[in-house]
């Protein structure tokens, strides 16, 4: 079930709002017109449940935030 995958992903990414944002961005990136969006979301949440993948995405996000100009 999706709720089980979300709980597994929340172990790696503590902030549920960040998890939601990362899943939405990844879903748009990996969506294929031949697949249902629900299936893509389930796959992406499963990826974030994997600790190595989640840490890699968080490092990429941190690098992007450090390169943004201060406002």
Order of alpha helices (4+ residues) and beta strands (2+ residues): alpha-alpha-alpha-alpha
